[in-house]
Structures are given as structure tokens and as C-alpha cells.
Amino acid sequence: MASFEIAFAKINLALHVRRRRPDGHHDIETIFAFAEDGDRLERGHGEAGLTIEGPFARGLAADRDNLVLRAAAAIGVTDAALRLEKRLPIAAGIGGGSADAAAALRLLRPAGLDDTALENIAATLGADVPACLLSATARAEGLGHPVSPIAATGLTGMPLLLVNPRVPCPTGPVFRGWDGVDRGPLGQGDPLAAALAGRNDLEPPARAAIPVIDGVLARLRDQRGIVLARMSGSGATCFALFDTIADRDAAGNAIAAAQPGWWCLVTALR
């Protein structure tokens, strides 16, 4: 019988970039949350390897550079028959390959590999992989590791809409476009309150590189019942949290009708 894991879509409720380090990386402060939906990674029977299917499979290679196979190799698993259903857009600021790698670590985890060791392995695969391994509301600082879980009071089950204009937005150029200004720390305490008082410092460089993000955010912020609308991660996916399911569904329908070429996911926070 096949077993599977969901690679839950990652949301940065807020993302503060504090400084560019001498090694070229950036110190950040962020609040992670996760959608109830995402890619699906399945382990079955048959020849070892990875098959990639789904609406966003095009352009992904099942070679040794693929994060799923790199994650499997990192925990010593080389004989698994894996199938990835790629439901989330690529280079979109919502975890993507990081969430897929984390799903592989959870799915293939050998007996005896403790949580700390698994998180350390996750950190070698990418900055967001430790958070995606947890796939729960959390804070992170520095390079994004270690990840500190926080209470999701008021967030779990909150109606969520994700919108992507189907334009890839690679992370590296967006970080390089950050203006280097430290605009202050991310607040502590209640995660939603901290997010509302916070910002995404990568939004300006992403919007400069991908101007259609302006239109996505404008559409979201025009909807009824918005609690928070912001770009996630390095973009180009934007999200909106809503007071009610009805408002979320109405917004999803309105945006899909107005922009049928955009990707929309009607979901909720985990």
C-alpha cells in the first residue's frame, strides 16, 4: 500500500530582512504559517526513482539536483519509488521545493533518526526546509534555522486565499534587490498581531522585478472581509486572510473570473 505526505504551502505572514551578512546571505525575522493544502508526495512500489506529475510538473527534472531526491539521499534512502504531484507553482514564495524536500524527510525518515538530527539535515537542504519540516506556525531568525513553534491561537482554520500570476519569481534576484535598509524588528507576542504590525521587506524588490504583483495585491485588498493581504516570501504569490469562509470564497470567485490566467487556491491555515 502506498504512503504519502502533503508538502504544505508555506506562508510568511511577515518577513523582516535585518542585514546582509559578510557571506552574502541575509539575516531575517519571520513568522511562518502553513496552508492545509500543497503538493503530494507518495511512496509506492516499483523501480526506485522519482516521477513528477501534476499541473506544475513541467520544467522540473527528476534528477539528483531535485530537492526530493536530495532529501532522500541525505537520510540514506536510495531505493524508494516516489511520485510527486506538483500542485503548487514553482518559484512562487510558498515553499515549493522546500516543502517537497520536507515531505520527503517526513515520509522516508529512518527509524532511530531523532528530531534534532532530522532538522539539522533539513537545514542543509535550504533555508525554508526546517520550517516546512515542522509545517506549523513558527518563528525563525537569522538564516531561518532553528525554528521555534508558537501557539497558533486565532490562526488555525482561518480562511486563506493564495493568488499567483503564473510568473516565476526566483529568490536570489529578489534578495539582491533589497535596499539594505534595516526597518526594525518583528514584534513578539500574538502572531497575527505581530504580522499585522509587520511587513515583507522583499515585497518592494519583487514588485519592481515582477510588476504584476502590484495588480495581485490590489485585487486582494479590494475584497470584502480582508484581515491581512501581503506577498509571501520572495513572491510572486500573494495571500489574503479573511474573517469568514463566505468572504474568502467570494474573493476567490471574483479574482478567478477577472483574471482566469492566474492561479488561485482557496484553502485555510493549518
ABEGO torsion letter per residue (X at the ends): XBBBBBBBBBBBABBBBABBBAAGBBBBBBBBBBBABEBBBBBBBEBBEBBBBEAAABGBBBBAABAAAAAAAAAGBAABBBBBBBABBBGAGAGEAAAAAAAAAAAABBBGBBAAAAAAAAAAAEAAAAAAAAGBBBBBBEAGOBBBBBBABGABGBBBBBBBAGBBBBAAAAAAABAGBBAEBBBBEBAAAAAAABBBAAAAAAAAABAAAAAAAAAAAABBGBABBBBBEAOABBBBBBABAAAAAAAAAAAAAABAABBBBBBBBX
